[in-house]
Amino acid sequence: MIGQCLCKKITYQIKSPLGEVRLCHCSQCRAATGTAFSANAKIPSANFEITEGKHLLSVYKPDDRIRRYFCSNCCSPIYVQLTTEPDLVRPRIGGIIGEVDVDITAHVWVGSKANWYDITDDLTQHEEAAP
């Protein structure tokens, strides 16, 4: 799978299936995306590669645990990495080009979801992170 940021200056490749995708409603993801939630997969870092525009990749470190990587030109979120899981990355699946075959499995951090958004599906909901 190939993905790009909005300005198409950063391109990345995902070399494995995405597996389950969770929709994160935490206040940081809402602020980073400008919408009610972000859609995230969790894959081994070895299966994720920035293939073009690596010099444009910037990181925001809101705390000691989270690293949010984004394009410094268009500000598109690319992926998140937790310092507690250095061998995993969480690519934002919205940048993937073409059809994406995934199973959305849960809503996470619904304890801080936007009050103006109603979850209307039957997916599992977790007040915080899912186990």
Phi and psi in degrees as GROMACS dihedral restraints (atoms count N, CA, C in turn):
[ dihedral_restraints ]
;  ai    aj    ak    al  type     phi  dphi    fc
    3     4     5     6     1  -117.0    20    10
    4     5     6     7     1   141.1    20    10
    6     7     8     9     1  -134.1    20    10
    7     8     9    10     1   162.2    20    10
    9    10    11    12     1  -144.5    20    10
   10    11    12    13     1   159.0    20    10
   12    13    14    15     1   -80.3    20    10
   13    14    15    16     1   177.8    20    10
   15    16    17    18     1   -61.9    20    10
   16    17    18    19     1   -40.4    20    10
   18    19    20    21     1   -84.3    20    10
   19    20    21    22     1    -3.6    20    10
   21    22    23    24     1    66.3    20    10
   22    23    24    25     1    19.2    20    10
   24    25    26    27     1   -89.6    20    10
   25    26    27    28     1   -20.4    20    10
   27    28    29    30     1  -110.9    20    10
   28    29    30    31     1   128.0    20    10
   30    31    32    33     1  -122.8    20    10
   31    32    33    34     1   141.6    20    10
   33    34    35    36     1  -135.5    20    10
   34    35    36    37     1   158.1    20    10
   36    37    38    39     1  -123.4    20    10
   37    38    39    40     1   136.0    20    10
   39    40    41    42     1  -109.9    20    10
   40    41    42    43     1   118.5    20    10
   42    43    44    45     1  -100.8    20    10
   43    44    45    46     1    19.1    20    10
   45    46    47    48     1  -148.5    20    10
   46    47    48    49     1   163.8    20    10
   48    49    50    51     1   -60.9    20    10
   49    50    51    52     1   150.7    20    10
   51    52    53    54     1   -74.7    20    10
   52    53    54    55     1   -26.2    20    10
   54    55    56    57     1    70.3    20    10
   55    56    57    58     1  -149.3    20    10
   57    58    59    60     1   -75.0    20    10
   58    59    60    61     1   147.3    20    10
   60    61    62    63     1  -119.2    20    10
   61    62    63    64     1   135.5    20    10
   63    64    65    66     1  -115.0    20    10
   64    65    66    67     1   146.8    20    10
   66    67    68    69     1  -100.0    20    10
   67    68    69    70     1   116.3    20    10
   69    70    71    72     1   -98.2    20    10
   70    71    72    73     1   125.3    20    10
   72    73    74    75     1  -105.0    20    10
   73    74    75    76     1    11.8    20    10
   75    76    77    78     1   -64.6    20    10
   76    77    78    79     1   157.6    20    10
   78    79    80    81     1   -63.5    20    10
   79    80    81    82     1   -32.1    20    10
   81    82    83    84     1   -67.5    20    10
   82    83    84    85     1   -45.4    20    10
   84    85    86    87     1   -65.0    20    10
   85    86    87    88     1   -38.3    20    10
   87    88    89    90     1   -62.9    20    10
   88    89    90    91     1   -44.1    20    10
   90    91    92    93     1   -67.1    20    10
   91    92    93    94     1   -39.2    20    10
   93    94    95    96     1   -68.6    20    10
   94    95    96    97     1   -31.7    20    10
   96    97    98    99     1  -101.1    20    10
   97    98    99   100     1   -19.6    20    10
   99   100   101   102     1    74.6    20    10
  100   101   102   103     1    19.0    20    10
  102   103   104   105     1  -138.0    20    10
  103   104   105   106     1  -170.9    20    10
  105   106   107   108     1   -73.3    20    10
  106   107   108   109     1   -23.0    20    10
  108   109   110   111     1  -165.0    20    10
  109   110   111   112     1   167.7    20    10
  111   112   113   114     1  -115.6    20    10
  112   113   114   115     1   152.2    20    10
  114   115   116   117     1  -106.6    20    10
  115   116   117   118     1   119.0    20    10
  117   118   119   120     1  -130.0    20    10
  118   119   120   121     1   137.9    20    10
  120   121   122   123     1  -103.7    20    10
  121   122   123   124     1   169.3    20    10
  123   124   125   126     1  -132.3    20    10
  124   125   126   127     1   114.8    20    10
  126   127   128   129     1  -132.3    20    10
  127   128   129   130     1   161.8    20    10
  129   130   131   132     1   -62.5    20    10
  130   131   132   133     1   136.4    20    10
  132   133   134   135     1   -58.1    20    10
  133   134   135   136     1   -29.2    20    10
  135   136   137   138     1   -64.3    20    10
  136   137   138   139     1   -18.7    20    10
  138   139   140   141     1   -98.6    20    10
  139   140   141   142     1    11.9    20    10
  141   142   143   144     1  -128.0    20    10
  142   143   144   145     1   128.5    20    10
  144   145   146   147     1  -141.0    20    10
  145   146   147   148     1   131.8    20    10
  147   148   149   150     1   -80.1    20    10
  148   149   150   151     1   117.9    20    10
  150   151   152   153     1  -100.1    20    10
  151   152   153   154     1   -22.8    20    10
  153   154   155   156     1  -144.0    20    10
  154   155   156   157     1   144.4    20    10
  156   157   158   159     1    78.9    20    10
  157   158   159   160     1    21.7    20    10
  159   160   161   162     1   -54.9    20    10
  160   161   162   163     1   -33.2    20    10
  162   163   164   165     1   -66.9    20    10
  163   164   165   166     1   -16.0    20    10
  165   166   167   168     1   -93.7    20    10
  166   167   168   169     1    -4.3    20    10
  168   169   170   171     1   -75.7    20    10
  169   170   171   172     1   122.4    20    10
  171   172   173   174     1  -115.6    20    10
  172   173   174   175     1   162.0    20    10
  174   175   176   177     1  -129.8    20    10
  175   176   177   178     1   139.2    20    10
  177   178   179   180     1  -113.9    20    10
  178   179   180   181     1   129.1    20    10
  180   181   182   183     1  -114.7    20    10
  181   182   183   184     1    88.7    20    10
  183   184   185   186     1   -67.6    20    10
  184   185   186   187     1   -22.7    20    10
  186   187   188   189     1  -159.7    20    10
  187   188   189   190     1  -175.0    20    10
  189   190   191   192     1   -71.2    20    10
  190   191   192   193     1    -9.5    20    10
  192   193   194   195     1  -103.3    20    10
  193   194   195   196     1   -29.0    20    10
  195   196   197   198     1  -116.9    20    10
  196   197   198   199     1   137.7    20    10
  198   199   200   201     1  -124.0    20    10
  199   200   201   202     1   117.9    20    10
  201   202   203   204     1  -107.2    20    10
  202   203   204   205     1   114.3    20    10
  204   205   206   207     1   -97.4    20    10
  205   206   207   208     1   136.2    20    10
  207   208   209   210     1  -149.9    20    10
  208   209   210   211     1   164.1    20    10
  210   211   212   213     1   -77.5    20    10
  211   212   213   214     1   126.8    20    10
  213   214   215   216     1   -74.1    20    10
  214   215   216   217     1   -13.3    20    10
  216   217   218   219     1   -87.3    20    10
  217   218   219   220     1   -52.6    20    10
  219   220   221   222     1  -109.1    20    10
  220   221   222   223     1    -6.2    20    10
  222   223   224   225     1    70.5    20    10
  223   224   225   226     1    13.4    20    10
  225   226   227   228     1   -63.6    20    10
  226   227   228   229     1   132.6    20    10
  228   229   230   231     1   -69.6    20    10
  229   230   231   232     1   135.8    20    10
  231   232   233   234     1  -107.4    20    10
  232   233   234   235     1   -54.1    20    10
  234   235   236   237     1  -160.6    20    10
  235   236   237   238     1   167.4    20    10
  237   238   239   240     1  -124.0    20    10
  238   239   240   241     1   145.6    20    10
  240   241   242   243     1  -134.6    20    10
  241   242   243   244     1   135.1    20    10
  243   244   245   246     1   -95.6    20    10
  244   245   246   247     1   137.8    20    10
  246   247   248   249     1   -65.7    20    10
  247   248   249   250     1   -22.4    20    10
  249   250   251   252     1   -79.1    20    10
  250   251   252   253     1   -11.9    20    10
  252   253   254   255     1  -132.9    20    10
  253   254   255   256     1    66.3    20    10
  255   256   257   258     1   -65.3    20    10
  256   257   258   259     1   -16.8    20    10
  258   259   260   261     1   -93.0    20    10
  259   260   261   262     1     6.1    20    10
  261   262   263   264     1  -126.5    20    10
  262   263   264   265     1   149.4    20    10
  264   265   266   267     1  -129.0    20    10
  265   266   267   268     1   156.5    20    10
  267   268   269   270     1  -119.6    20    10
  268   269   270   271     1    87.4    20    10
  270   271   272   273     1   -68.9    20    10
  271   272   273   274     1   145.2    20    10
  273   274   275   276     1   -82.3    20    10
  274   275   276   277     1   116.7    20    10
  276   277   278   279     1   -77.1    20    10
  277   278   279   280     1    -8.9    20    10
  279   280   281   282     1   -64.4    20    10
  280   281   282   283     1   -21.1    20    10
  282   283   284   285     1   -89.2    20    10
  283   284   285   286     1    -3.1    20    10
  285   286   287   288     1   -71.5    20    10
  286   287   288   289     1   134.3    20    10
  288   289   290   291     1   -83.7    20    10
  289   290   291   292     1   132.7    20    10
  291   292   293   294     1    86.0    20    10
  292   293   294   295     1  -166.6    20    10
  294   295   296   297     1   -68.9    20    10
  295   296   297   298     1   140.7    20    10
  297   298   299   300     1  -122.5    20    10
  298   299   300   301     1   120.0    20    10
  300   301   302   303     1   -95.3    20    10
  301   302   303   304     1    99.4    20    10
  303   304   305   306     1  -138.2    20    10
  304   305   306   307     1   161.9    20    10
  306   307   308   309     1  -111.4    20    10
  307   308   309   310     1   115.6    20    10
  309   310   311   312     1   -80.9    20    10
  310   311   312   313     1   122.0    20    10
  312   313   314   315     1  -108.3    20    10
  313   314   315   316     1   -23.7    20    10
  315   316   317   318     1  -164.2    20    10
  316   317   318   319     1   161.0    20    10
  318   319   320   321     1  -104.1    20    10
  319   320   321   322     1   130.1    20    10
  321   322   323   324     1  -118.2    20    10
  322   323   324   325     1   157.0    20    10
  324   325   326   327     1    56.9    20    10
  325   326   327   328     1    38.0    20    10
  327   328   329   330     1   -71.2    20    10
  328   329   330   331     1   -12.8    20    10
  330   331   332   333     1   -65.0    20    10
  331   332   333   334     1   -18.5    20    10
  333   334   335   336     1  -121.8    20    10
  334   335   336   337     1    22.0    20    10
  336   337   338   339     1   -65.7    20    10
  337   338   339   340     1   160.6    20    10
  339   340   341   342     1   -63.7    20    10
  340   341   342   343     1   132.9    20    10
  342   343   344   345     1   -69.1    20    10
  343   344   345   346     1   -15.3    20    10
  345   346   347   348     1   -92.8    20    10
  346   347   348   349     1     3.1    20    10
  348   349   350   351     1  -118.1    20    10
  349   350   351   352     1   128.1    20    10
  351   352   353   354     1  -104.5    20    10
  352   353   354   355     1   128.5    20    10
  354   355   356   357     1   -81.6    20    10
  355   356   357   358     1   121.3    20    10
  357   358   359   360     1  -116.1    20    10
  358   359   360   361     1     2.3    20    10
  360   361   362   363     1   -95.9    20    10
  361   362   363   364     1  -179.7    20    10
  363   364   365   366     1  -101.4    20    10
  364   365   366   367     1    14.6    20    10
  366   367   368   369     1   -66.4    20    10
  367   368   369   370     1   153.9    20    10
  369   370   371   372     1   -59.8    20    10
  370   371   372   373     1   140.7    20    10
  372   373   374   375     1  -118.7    20    10
  373   374   375   376     1   134.0    20    10
  375   376   377   378     1  -118.2    20    10
  376   377   378   379     1   130.1    20    10
  378   379   380   381     1   -57.8    20    10
  379   380   381   382     1   -36.8    20    10
  381   382   383   384     1  -127.2    20    10
  382   383   384   385     1  -145.8    20    10
  384   385   386   387     1   -66.5    20    10
  385   386   387   388     1   148.3    20    10
  387   388   389   390     1   -80.6    20    10
  388   389   390   391     1   149.7    20    10
